[in-house]
């Protein structure tokens, strides 16, 4: 359950999941279990399908320790022109994946959450622009502005909720009560920005949609979606795994050459659907028909149109206007397809072990779903859902004559060096959700980047230096990646002036490399007075989670989650927090600002992805023992 993964500084892209790669005939003949139920190749897309088969075969052969199975379906008008599964649903038992094998599709599930909200809107039970608190009277937060949050904010990632409640989210068994725990935890947290001020990927928003649907429909979320979406669309191979399944074919987790038991995703609206690409094409048909499936109306045409409308036009902080959030969609004008002049609604999704991508092209009446075991991003030949999906769709558009040729890949050379505007205001520390970054000015007018590794600053990108160029960006010598600094000014809720400086990254960050994207990857943090005695006494301690189920992914794979508190020498007024449950290969760190002697809060407002999943710490003392809460987790200090 994630947004498109933003590489904070290529090439070492974060792979945090919750949060998303000779001839085919020769390769397929040596790969286990390639193909199932694909039938004859439709002549209209024969070349596209052959290319897709080659790419999938190459991915499975190039990353056998992770990419165990991939499944794909392509729809044109009301016909599935290609549906095929590759690899093995179970490597351990040598079970071939078929088109009936179900995969955990993660945040693609958010599209169904938006549909559920639209159905309630059609019935007159929900106003998208009314305060959520009107429908959920028990919902409260420490920031009074929580009362301004609407369902539209929840569905467009602009609510200001902290990000993701990770307690019991991913597990090897279903764990009930996730959404209720997440809502209860919000009562002890502040907003990270005002509702509608900016849009940053937020799983908590869709968990609140889950609560909203249950309250208005007077039935649990999974039952409502089953009765009003899955059953009417004949999606018989799709469901929310609220209990262990008694039958059916499921792709099992496989990572680093090891197979694991079935994965359960407990935040249902946020990312809990298990489905087949074939079933998702039934959903796509309904979307293409503006809410109708086989002569039965599922949702209003206006509801579909609302989902596909850009929700970013009124944002106060939006330094990346090319990324256009919809309602439930990551993008309603996906940059990769926009490079060819094509409008596309797109949603990707990731869980601990699987990654998926879902596209609907409303003008061309084309749709695609691809899902599979998450590949190793460090390998050249592996399964990358976004690149594969873009490649298939663009080739299909060429083959059916919609576009003349594939758009050119981004391969920009650095422009000539220009006179630098200076770096005096730009140097310093930039924070985000996972990696403090230091910008250092060099004597020759360039700058360098380094990241905090837990004990020291470590040079980034091989020690590259970045020089100011004629296009207004700072370039290194390592390809089409460039940086600049952007200041966004405005006023806060109290009318006080605000000013945020962002480190912006530009390059072919997503998909198959046909377009550039500009994203903020860090916000400059300014010095605060040194921490007081109460905070100083907590630094260096390790705090262990006391209320995480033993069957969750973090508990099972890495041991009981823990948090450590430290600091940065350059910023003695901040608390540097490492939460082990979020580590993905390397530690992740956040900088928090003290709000009082017992509470520390979020220190950045960053749109898109780098400002997601922020923490708030709250210490309390009971029976002489100090406890810590982070979101819905509770901690005790470790002994020794």
C-alpha positions as CSV (number, residue, x, y, z in Angstrom):
1,X,0.0,0.0,0.0
2,X,2.2,2.8,-1.3
3,X,2.5,5.6,-3.7
4,X,5.0,5.4,-6.5
5,X,8.3,4.8,-4.6
6,X,10.2,8.0,-4.6
7,X,13.9,7.5,-4.9
8,X,15.1,10.1,-2.4
9,X,18.4,10.3,-4.3
10,X,19.0,7.8,-7.1
11,X,20.3,5.2,-7.5
12,X,19.5,3.9,-3.9
13,X,15.7,4.1,-4.1
14,X,13.7,3.2,-1.1
15,X,11.7,0.0,-1.4
16,X,9.4,0.5,1.6
17,X,6.3,-1.4,0.7
18,X,3.3,0.0,2.7
19,X,3.2,1.8,2.6
20,X,6.2,-0.3,-5.3
21,X,9.5,-4.9,-11.9
22,X,17.0,-14.4,-26.7
23,X,13.3,-14.8,-27.4
24,X,10.4,-15.3,-25.1
25,X,9.8,-18.8,-26.4
26,X,13.3,-19.9,-25.4
27,X,13.1,-18.4,-22.0
28,X,9.5,-19.6,-21.4
29,X,10.5,-23.2,-22.1
30,X,12.9,-23.2,-19.2
31,X,10.9,-21.3,-16.7
32,X,8.6,-23.2,-14.4
33,X,4.9,-22.9,-14.9
34,X,4.8,-20.2,-17.7
35,X,1.3,-19.5,-19.0
36,X,-2.1,-20.4,-18.1
37,X,-5.4,-19.9,-19.9
38,X,-4.0,-17.3,-22.3
39,X,-5.5,-18.8,-25.5
40,X,-4.7,-17.7,-29.0
41,X,-2.9,-14.4,-29.5
42,X,-5.3,-11.6,-30.8
43,X,-3.8,-10.4,-34.1
44,X,-4.4,-6.8,-33.3
45,X,-2.0,-6.8,-30.3
46,X,0.3,-9.8,-31.3
47,X,3.5,-7.7,-31.2
48,X,2.6,-6.0,-27.9
49,X,1.8,-9.3,-26.3
50,X,5.0,-10.9,-27.5
51,X,7.0,-8.0,-26.1
52,X,5.2,-8.4,-22.8
53,X,5.9,-12.1,-22.6
54,X,9.6,-11.5,-23.3
55,X,9.8,-8.9,-20.6
56,X,8.1,-11.0,-18.0
57,X,10.2,-14.1,-18.9
58,X,13.3,-12.0,-18.7
59,X,12.3,-10.7,-15.2
60,X,11.6,-14.1,-13.8
61,X,14.8,-15.5,-15.2
62,X,16.8,-12.5,-14.0
63,X,15.6,-12.5,-10.5
64,X,14.6,-16.1,-9.5
65,X,15.1,-15.5,-5.8
66,X,12.3,-12.9,-5.7
67,X,10.1,-12.8,-8.8
68,X,8.4,-16.1,-8.5
69,X,5.1,-15.3,-10.3
70,X,3.6,-12.5,-12.5
71,X,0.1,-12.2,-13.8
72,X,-1.2,-9.8,-16.4
73,X,-4.4,-8.9,-18.2
74,X,-5.0,-6.4,-21.0
75,X,-8.5,-5.1,-22.0
76,X,-9.7,-3.3,-25.1
77,X,-13.3,-2.1,-25.1
78,X,-15.2,-5.0,-23.5
79,X,-12.8,-7.8,-24.5
80,X,-9.8,-9.2,-22.6
81,X,-7.3,-9.5,-25.4
82,X,-4.5,-10.9,-23.2
83,X,-4.5,-12.7,-19.9
84,X,-1.7,-14.9,-18.8
85,X,0.1,-16.0,-15.6
86,X,3.8,-16.8,-15.4
87,X,6.0,-18.6,-12.9
88,X,4.9,-20.5,-9.7
89,X,2.2,-19.6,-7.1
90,X,4.2,-21.8,-4.7
91,X,7.9,-22.3,-5.3
92,X,8.2,-24.7,-2.4
93,X,5.4,-27.0,-3.7
94,X,6.1,-26.3,-7.4
95,X,2.5,-25.1,-8.0
96,X,2.1,-23.3,-11.4
97,X,0.5,-19.9,-11.3
98,X,-2.6,-19.7,-13.5
99,X,-5.0,-16.8,-14.4
100,X,-7.1,-17.9,-11.4
101,X,-4.2,-17.4,-9.0
102,X,-5.0,-14.5,-6.7
103,X,-2.4,-11.9,-5.6
104,X,-2.4,-9.3,-2.9
105,X,-2.8,-6.1,-4.9
106,X,-2.0,-3.6,-2.0
107,X,-3.0,0.0,-2.6
108,X,-4.8,-0.7,-5.9
109,X,-7.6,-1.5,-3.3
110,X,-7.9,2.2,-2.8
111,X,-9.9,2.5,-6.1
112,X,-12.6,0.3,-4.6
113,X,-12.6,2.4,-1.4
114,X,-13.3,5.5,-3.6
115,X,-16.1,3.5,-5.4
116,X,-17.6,2.6,-2.1
117,X,-17.7,6.2,-1.1
118,X,-19.3,7.2,-4.4
119,X,-22.0,4.6,-4.0
120,X,-22.9,6.0,-0.6
121,X,-22.9,9.5,-2.2
122,X,-25.3,8.3,-4.9
123,X,-27.6,7.0,-2.2
124,X,-27.7,10.4,-0.5
125,X,-25.8,9.1,2.6
126,X,-22.5,10.9,2.0
127,X,-21.5,14.4,1.0
128,X,-17.9,14.3,-0.2
129,X,-17.3,17.9,1.0
130,X,-19.0,17.6,4.4
131,X,-16.8,17.2,7.6
132,X,-16.1,13.5,8.3
133,X,-16.8,14.2,11.9
134,X,-20.4,14.7,11.0
135,X,-20.6,11.0,10.1
136,X,-18.1,9.7,12.7
137,X,-18.9,11.6,16.0
138,X,-16.2,9.6,17.8
139,X,-13.4,10.8,15.5
140,X,-11.2,13.4,17.1
141,X,-7.6,14.7,17.0
142,X,-5.5,17.1,19.0
143,X,-5.5,19.7,16.2
144,X,-8.9,21.5,16.1
145,X,-8.7,21.7,12.3
146,X,-9.4,17.9,12.2
147,X,-13.0,19.0,12.1
148,X,-12.4,20.4,8.6
149,X,-11.4,17.1,7.1
150,X,-13.8,15.9,4.4
151,X,-14.2,12.6,2.5
152,X,-12.7,14.3,-0.5
153,X,-9.6,15.1,1.5
154,X,-9.3,11.5,2.6
155,X,-9.7,10.1,-1.0
156,X,-7.2,12.6,-2.4
157,X,-4.4,12.3,0.2
158,X,-4.9,15.9,1.3
159,X,-6.4,15.3,4.8
160,X,-3.3,16.1,6.9
161,X,-3.5,12.8,8.8
162,X,0.0,11.6,9.9
163,X,0.4,8.8,7.3
164,X,0.2,5.2,8.2
165,X,-0.7,3.3,11.3
166,X,1.6,0.3,11.0
167,X,0.5,-1.7,14.1
168,X,-0.7,-5.2,13.0
169,X,-0.9,-4.0,9.3
170,X,0.9,-7.0,7.6
171,X,0.7,-10.4,9.1
172,X,0.8,-14.1,8.5
173,X,-2.8,-14.4,9.8
174,X,-5.8,-12.1,9.8
175,X,-6.0,-9.7,12.7
176,X,-9.3,-8.0,13.3
177,X,-9.7,-4.4,14.6
178,X,-7.0,-2.6,12.6
179,X,-9.2,0.3,11.5
180,X,-10.7,0.9,14.9
181,X,-7.2,0.9,16.5
182,X,-6.0,3.4,13.9
183,X,-8.8,5.8,14.4
184,X,-8.4,5.6,18.2
185,X,-4.7,6.4,17.8
186,X,-5.5,9.6,15.9
187,X,-7.1,11.0,19.0
188,X,-3.6,11.5,20.5
189,X,-2.0,13.0,17.4
190,X,-1.9,16.3,15.6
191,X,-2.4,16.9,11.9
192,X,0.8,17.3,9.9
193,X,-0.7,20.0,7.7
194,X,-4.1,21.7,7.3
195,X,-6.7,19.8,5.4
196,X,-6.4,20.7,1.7
197,X,-3.1,22.6,2.1
198,X,-1.1,20.0,0.3
199,X,-1.4,16.3,-0.9
200,X,1.0,13.7,0.4
201,X,0.4,9.9,0.2
202,X,-1.6,8.9,3.2
203,X,-2.9,5.4,4.0
204,X,-4.6,6.7,7.2
205,X,-7.1,8.6,5.0
206,X,-8.4,5.4,3.4
207,X,-8.5,3.6,6.7
208,X,-10.9,6.4,7.8
209,X,-12.9,5.8,4.6
210,X,-13.2,2.2,5.8
211,X,-14.6,3.5,9.1
212,X,-16.9,5.9,7.3
213,X,-18.3,3.2,5.0
214,X,-19.0,0.9,7.9
215,X,-20.8,3.6,9.8
216,X,-23.0,4.8,7.0
217,X,-23.7,1.4,5.5
218,X,-24.3,-0.2,8.9
219,X,-22.3,-3.2,7.9
220,X,-18.6,-4.0,7.9
221,X,-16.5,-2.6,5.0
222,X,-15.6,-5.9,3.4
223,X,-19.2,-7.0,3.3
224,X,-20.3,-3.7,1.8
225,X,-17.7,-3.9,-1.0
226,X,-18.5,-7.5,-1.6
227,X,-22.2,-6.9,-2.0
228,X,-22.0,-3.6,-3.9
229,X,-18.9,-4.0,-6.1
230,X,-17.4,-7.5,-6.2
231,X,-20.6,-9.6,-6.6
232,X,-22.3,-7.3,-9.1
233,X,-19.2,-7.3,-11.2
234,X,-18.9,-11.1,-11.1
235,X,-15.4,-10.7,-9.5
236,X,-15.6,-14.2,-8.0
237,X,-11.8,-14.5,-7.6
238,X,-11.5,-11.3,-5.5
239,X,-12.1,-10.8,-1.8
240,X,-10.7,-9.3,1.4
241,X,-9.0,-12.0,3.5
242,X,-10.6,-11.4,6.8
243,X,-10.1,-15.1,7.6
244,X,-7.9,-17.8,6.3
245,X,-9.3,-19.0,2.9
246,X,-10.8,-22.5,2.7
247,X,-10.0,-22.8,-1.0
248,X,-8.7,-21.1,-4.1
249,X,-5.3,-20.5,-5.6
250,X,-3.1,-17.8,-4.0
251,X,0.4,-16.6,-4.8
252,X,2.5,-17.1,-1.8
253,X,5.2,-14.7,-0.6
254,X,8.7,-15.4,-1.9
255,X,11.8,-13.3,-1.1
256,X,15.5,-13.9,-1.2
257,X,15.0,-17.5,-2.2
258,X,12.7,-18.2,0.7
259,X,9.0,-18.9,0.7
260,X,6.7,-17.7,3.5
261,X,3.1,-18.5,4.5
262,X,0.2,-16.5,3.1
263,X,0.3,-12.8,3.6
264,X,-2.7,-11.0,5.2
265,X,-3.2,-7.2,4.8
266,X,-5.4,-6.0,7.6
267,X,-6.0,-2.4,6.5
268,X,-8.7,-3.4,4.1
269,X,-9.7,-0.2,2.3
270,X,-6.1,0.9,2.2
271,X,-4.7,-2.3,0.6
272,X,-6.4,-5.5,1.6
273,X,-7.9,-6.8,-1.6
274,X,-6.7,-10.1,-3.1
275,X,-7.6,-10.4,-6.8
276,X,-6.7,-11.7,-10.3
277,X,-5.9,-9.4,-13.2
278,X,-8.9,-10.9,-15.0
279,X,-11.2,-9.9,-12.3
280,X,-9.7,-6.4,-12.3
281,X,-10.6,-6.1,-16.0
282,X,-14.3,-6.5,-15.0
283,X,-13.8,-3.5,-12.8
284,X,-12.1,-1.7,-15.6
285,X,-15.0,-2.4,-17.9
286,X,-17.4,-0.8,-15.4
287,X,-15.1,2.3,-15.2
288,X,-14.9,2.6,-19.0
289,X,-18.7,2.3,-19.2
290,X,-19.0,5.2,-16.6
291,X,-20.5,3.1,-13.9
292,X,-22.4,0.4,-15.8
293,X,-21.5,-3.3,-16.0
294,X,-23.5,-5.6,-18.3
295,X,-26.5,-3.2,-18.3
296,X,-26.5,-2.9,-14.5
297,X,-25.6,0.5,-13.0
298,X,-23.1,0.1,-10.1
299,X,-22.3,3.7,-9.5
300,X,-23.2,7.0,-11.2
301,X,-21.4,8.4,-14.2
302,X,-20.7,11.5,-12.2
303,X,-19.1,9.4,-9.5
304,X,-16.7,7.9,-12.0
305,X,-16.0,11.4,-13.4
306,X,-15.3,12.7,-9.9
307,X,-12.8,9.9,-9.3
308,X,-11.0,10.8,-12.5
309,X,-10.9,14.6,-11.9
310,X,-7.6,16.3,-10.8
311,X,-7.9,17.2,-7.1
312,X,-4.7,19.3,-6.9
313,X,-5.8,22.6,-8.4
314,X,-6.6,24.3,-5.1
315,X,-3.6,23.1,-3.1
316,X,-1.5,25.9,-1.4
317,X,1.7,23.9,-1.5
318,X,2.2,22.0,-4.8
319,X,5.7,22.3,-6.2
320,X,5.1,19.2,-8.4
321,X,2.0,20.1,-10.4
322,X,2.6,17.4,-13.0
323,X,1.4,14.8,-10.5
324,X,-2.4,15.0,-10.5
325,X,-4.1,13.0,-7.7
326,X,-7.7,11.8,-8.3
327,X,-10.1,10.3,-5.8
328,X,-8.6,6.8,-5.2
329,X,-6.2,7.2,-8.1
330,X,-2.6,8.0,-7.8
331,X,-2.8,10.0,-11.0
332,X,-5.5,11.0,-13.4
333,X,-2.9,12.1,-15.9
334,X,-0.1,9.7,-15.5
335,X,3.2,11.2,-16.7
336,X,4.4,8.1,-18.5
337,X,1.3,8.0,-20.8
338,X,1.0,11.8,-20.9
339,X,4.4,11.7,-22.7
340,X,2.5,10.2,-25.6
341,X,-0.5,12.6,-25.2
342,X,-2.7,10.0,-23.6
343,X,-4.9,10.5,-20.5
344,X,-4.6,7.6,-18.0
345,X,-6.0,6.9,-14.6
346,X,-3.4,4.9,-12.6
347,X,-3.0,3.3,-9.2
348,X,-0.1,1.2,-8.0
349,X,0.1,-1.0,-4.9
350,X,2.6,-2.8,-2.8
351,X,2.5,-5.0,0.2
352,X,5.4,-6.6,2.0
353,X,5.8,-9.2,-0.8
354,X,3.8,-8.1,-3.8
355,X,3.6,-5.1,-6.2
356,X,0.9,-4.2,-8.7
357,X,-0.1,-1.6,-11.2
358,X,-3.6,-0.8,-12.6
359,X,-4.3,1.5,-15.5
360,X,-7.5,2.7,-17.2
361,X,-7.3,4.8,-20.4
362,X,-10.8,6.2,-20.7
363,X,-10.5,7.8,-24.1
364,X,-8.9,4.8,-25.7
365,X,-11.1,2.3,-23.8
366,X,-8.0,0.4,-22.8
367,X,-7.0,-1.1,-19.4
368,X,-4.3,-3.1,-17.9
369,X,-3.5,-4.9,-14.6
370,X,-0.2,-6.5,-13.7
371,X,0.7,-8.0,-10.4
372,X,3.5,-10.2,-9.0
373,X,6.1,-10.9,-6.4
374,X,8.2,-7.8,-5.7
375,X,11.5,-7.9,-7.5
376,X,14.9,-6.8,-6.3
377,X,15.2,-3.2,-7.4
378,X,19.0,-3.4,-7.5
379,X,18.9,-5.9,-10.3
380,X,18.8,-4.9,-14.0
381,X,16.5,-7.8,-14.9
382,X,13.6,-8.1,-12.5
383,X,9.9,-7.5,-12.2
384,X,9.0,-3.8,-12.1
385,X,5.3,-3.4,-12.3
386,X,5.4,0.3,-13.4
387,X,7.9,-0.1,-16.2
388,X,6.2,-3.3,-17.5
389,X,2.7,-1.7,-17.5
390,X,3.8,1.4,-19.3
391,X,5.7,-0.6,-21.9
392,X,2.8,-2.8,-22.7
393,X,0.2,0.0,-22.9
394,X,2.4,2.3,-25.1
395,X,3.1,-0.6,-27.5
396,X,-0.6,-1.4,-27.6
397,X,-1.3,2.2,-28.5
398,X,1.3,2.1,-31.3
399,X,0.0,-1.2,-32.6
400,X,-3.6,-0.1,-32.8
401,X,-2.7,3.2,-34.5
402,X,-3.6,5.5,-31.6
403,X,0.0,6.9,-31.6
404,X,2.6,6.8,-34.3
405,X,5.5,5.7,-32.2
406,X,6.8,5.3,-28.7
407,X,7.7,8.6,-27.1
408,X,11.5,9.2,-26.8
409,X,13.1,8.1,-23.6
410,X,14.5,10.7,-21.3
411,X,18.3,11.0,-22.1
412,X,19.1,14.6,-21.3
413,X,22.7,15.9,-21.3
414,X,23.6,18.6,-18.8
415,X,23.3,22.1,-20.2
416,X,26.3,24.4,-20.0
417,X,27.5,25.7,-16.6
418,X,25.9,29.0,-15.7
419,X,26.5,31.7,-13.0
420,X,25.4,30.3,-9.7
421,X,22.7,32.1,-7.7
422,X,24.7,31.2,-4.6
423,X,24.1,28.5,-1.9
424,X,24.2,30.6,1.3
425,X,20.5,30.1,2.0
426,X,20.3,26.6,0.6
427,X,23.0,24.7,2.6
428,X,22.0,22.8,5.7
429,X,19.9,19.8,6.7
430,X,16.8,18.6,4.8
431,X,14.5,16.2,6.5
432,X,11.8,13.9,5.1
433,X,10.1,10.7,6.3
434,X,13.1,8.5,6.2
435,X,16.5,10.1,5.5
436,X,18.0,13.3,6.8
437,X,20.2,14.9,4.0
438,X,22.9,17.4,4.3
439,X,23.6,20.0,1.5
440,X,27.2,21.2,1.7
441,X,28.7,24.0,-0.5
442,X,32.0,23.4,-2.2
443,X,34.7,25.9,-2.9
444,X,34.1,25.7,-6.7
445,X,30.5,26.8,-6.3
446,X,29.0,23.3,-6.5
447,X,27.3,21.4,-3.7
448,X,27.5,17.8,-2.4
449,X,24.9,15.6,-0.7
450,X,25.4,13.3,2.3
451,X,23.0,11.2,4.4
452,X,23.0,10.3,8.0
453,X,23.8,6.6,8.6
454,X,23.3,6.5,12.3
455,X,26.7,7.6,13.4
456,X,28.0,9.9,10.7
457,X,27.3,11.7,7.4
458,X,28.0,9.5,4.4
459,X,28.5,10.9,0.9
460,X,25.7,10.2,-1.5
461,X,25.6,9.2,-5.1
462,X,29.3,8.2,-5.1
463,X,30.4,11.6,-3.8
464,X,29.0,13.4,-6.8
465,X,29.1,17.2,-6.9
466,X,26.3,19.3,-8.5
467,X,26.9,22.5,-10.5
468,X,24.4,25.1,-11.6
469,X,23.4,24.9,-15.2
470,X,21.7,27.1,-17.8
471,X,18.3,25.5,-17.2
472,X,18.2,26.6,-13.6
473,X,19.0,23.2,-12.2
474,X,22.1,21.7,-10.5
475,X,23.6,18.8,-12.4
476,X,26.2,16.2,-11.6
477,X,27.9,14.0,-14.1
478,X,25.9,10.8,-13.4
479,X,23.0,10.9,-15.9
480,X,19.7,12.8,-16.3
481,X,19.2,13.5,-12.6
482,X,19.3,17.1,-11.4
483,X,18.4,19.1,-8.3
484,X,17.2,22.6,-7.5
485,X,15.9,24.5,-4.4
486,X,12.4,25.9,-4.3
487,X,10.8,28.1,-1.8
488,X,7.0,28.1,-1.2
489,X,5.6,31.0,0.8
490,X,2.2,31.6,2.3
491,X,0.3,32.1,5.5
492,X,-0.8,29.6,8.2
493,X,-4.2,29.2,9.8
494,X,-3.5,32.1,12.1
495,X,-2.5,34.4,9.3
496,X,1.2,34.1,10.1
497,X,3.7,34.0,7.2
498,X,5.1,30.6,6.3
499,X,8.1,29.8,4.2
500,X,9.3,26.3,3.2
501,X,12.5,25.5,1.3
502,X,12.5,22.2,-0.6
503,X,15.2,20.2,-2.2
504,X,13.7,19.2,-5.5
505,X,14.7,16.2,-7.6
506,X,14.1,15.9,-11.4
507,X,14.5,12.9,-13.6
508,X,13.0,9.8,-15.1
509,X,11.9,8.5,-11.7
510,X,9.0,6.2,-12.5
511,X,7.9,3.7,-15.1
512,X,9.8,3.0,-18.3
513,X,11.8,6.2,-18.5
514,X,9.6,8.1,-21.0
515,X,9.1,11.2,-18.9
516,X,10.7,13.3,-16.2
517,X,9.1,13.9,-12.9
518,X,9.8,16.7,-10.4
519,X,9.4,15.9,-6.8
520,X,10.4,17.5,-3.4
521,X,12.6,15.0,-1.6
522,X,13.4,17.0,1.5
523,X,12.5,20.2,3.5
524,X,15.1,22.4,5.1
525,X,14.8,22.4,8.8
526,X,16.0,25.4,10.8
527,X,17.8,25.3,14.2
528,X,15.8,25.1,17.5
529,X,16.9,25.8,21.0
530,X,18.8,22.8,22.5
531,X,16.6,20.0,24.0
532,X,15.7,20.2,27.6
533,X,16.7,17.9,30.4
534,X,13.7,15.5,30.0
535,X,14.4,14.9,26.4
536,X,18.2,14.6,26.9
537,X,17.5,11.8,29.4
538,X,15.6,9.8,26.8
539,X,18.3,10.0,24.1
540,X,20.2,6.8,23.5
541,X,17.5,4.5,24.9
542,X,15.8,1.7,23.1
543,X,12.1,1.4,23.3
544,X,10.4,-1.9,22.6
545,X,6.8,-2.3,21.3
546,X,4.5,-4.1,23.7
547,X,1.2,-4.3,21.7
548,X,2.2,-5.7,18.3
549,X,0.9,-9.2,17.5
550,X,3.5,-11.9,17.3
551,X,2.3,-13.0,13.8
552,X,2.9,-9.7,12.1
553,X,5.6,-9.3,9.4
554,X,7.9,-7.1,11.6
555,X,7.6,-9.4,14.6
556,X,8.1,-12.6,12.6
557,X,10.8,-11.4,10.2
558,X,12.8,-9.0,12.3
559,X,11.8,-9.5,15.9
560,X,9.8,-7.3,18.2
561,X,9.8,-3.7,16.7
562,X,11.7,-1.1,18.6
563,X,12.4,2.6,18.4
564,X,15.6,4.5,19.3
565,X,16.0,8.2,20.1
566,X,19.1,10.2,19.2
567,X,20.1,13.5,17.7
568,X,22.1,15.2,15.0
569,X,25.1,17.3,16.1
570,X,24.2,20.1,13.7
571,X,20.6,20.3,15.1
572,X,20.7,19.8,18.9
573,X,17.1,21.0,19.2
574,X,15.6,18.0,17.4
575,X,14.9,14.4,18.2
576,X,16.2,11.8,15.7
577,X,13.9,8.8,15.7
578,X,14.5,5.4,14.2
579,X,11.6,3.0,14.1
580,X,12.8,-0.5,13.2
581,X,9.5,-1.6,11.7
582,X,10.0,0.9,8.8
583,X,13.6,-0.2,8.1
584,X,14.0,-1.7,4.7
585,X,17.6,-2.9,4.4
586,X,19.0,0.2,6.0
587,X,17.8,2.2,9.0
588,X,15.2,5.0,8.4
589,X,15.3,8.2,10.5
590,X,13.0,11.1,11.1
591,X,13.6,14.5,12.7
592,X,11.0,15.5,15.2
593,X,10.6,18.8,17.1
594,X,9.7,18.9,20.8
595,X,6.2,20.2,21.5
596,X,6.4,19.9,25.3
597,X,8.4,18.0,27.8
598,X,6.5,14.8,27.0
599,X,5.6,15.2,23.3
600,X,7.4,15.6,20.0
601,X,5.8,16.3,16.7
602,X,6.3,16.3,12.9
603,X,8.8,18.9,11.6
604,X,8.1,18.9,7.8
605,X,5.4,19.5,5.3
606,X,6.4,17.8,2.1
607,X,3.9,17.0,-0.8
608,X,3.8,13.8,-2.9
609,X,5.7,11.0,-1.1
610,X,8.7,12.2,0.9
611,X,6.5,13.7,3.7
612,X,4.4,10.5,4.2
613,X,4.2,8.4,7.4
614,X,5.4,10.9,9.9
615,X,5.6,10.2,13.7
616,X,4.4,11.9,16.8
617,X,5.9,10.8,20.1
618,X,4.1,10.9,23.4
619,X,5.6,9.9,26.8
620,X,3.5,9.1,29.9
621,X,4.3,7.8,33.3
622,X,2.2,5.2,35.1
623,X,3.2,3.3,38.2
624,X,6.6,4.9,38.1
625,X,7.3,3.5,34.6
626,X,7.6,5.7,31.6
627,X,5.9,4.6,28.4
628,X,6.1,5.8,24.8
629,X,3.4,5.9,22.1
630,X,4.0,6.3,18.4
631,X,0.7,6.1,16.5
632,X,-1.1,3.1,17.7
633,X,2.0,1.4,19.1
634,X,3.0,1.5,22.7
635,X,6.6,1.0,23.9
636,X,8.5,0.4,27.1
637,X,12.2,1.2,27.7
638,X,14.3,-1.9,27.1
639,X,16.4,-3.1,30.1
640,X,20.2,-3.1,29.6
